[in-house]
Amino acid sequence: MGCFCTTQEEFYCEVLLLDETKLTLTTQQQGIKKSTKGSVVLDYVFRNVNLMETEYFGLRYCDRSHQTYWLDPMKTLAEHKDLINTGPPYTLYFGVKFYAEDPCKLKEEITRYQFFLQVKQEVLQAELGDYDPFKHTANYVSEYRFVPDQKEDLEEAIEQFHKALM
């Protein structure tokens, strides 16, 4: 009789980064399993982004009712029941968890860049709201002025970015 424990331990996850790229984490490639601590997953993402000032960042996930949670570094992935119930595959979102009191004191350029990407997303979300295909019809971005002499190709890029926001 075979044991099926190994298949229950397997993990496949996509981490959506702030620059809109995806990082795939699997049992086969990185050795990440459901019994892996959140801190190990965070460390892997931090290394991939080349981030040294890690205390400001975290990984979020959504449950089936779209409630957002932060991945707890002290818990295993399996202990995040709201995450495990959504997949596989699983989706995590890399983002700023805590803002620096004084951004000028950030040491690394990559940290400032990640903060910029997060703020850019939040401003767009605040201005346009959640994407709704019924409300946001073709060329809806042209109603807003984000930059002087706003061109159509920029508006199309903003629309695509807005659609991709969580």
Secondary structure, 3 states (H helix, E strand, C coil): CCCCHHHHHCCEEEEECCCCCEEEEEHHHHCCCCCCEHHHHHHHHHHHHCCCCHHHEEEEEECCCCCEEECCCCCECCCCHHHHCCCCCEEEEEEECCCCCCHHHCCCHHHHHHHHHHHHHHHHHHHHCCCCCCCCCCCHHHHCCCCCCCCHHHHHHHHHHHHHCC
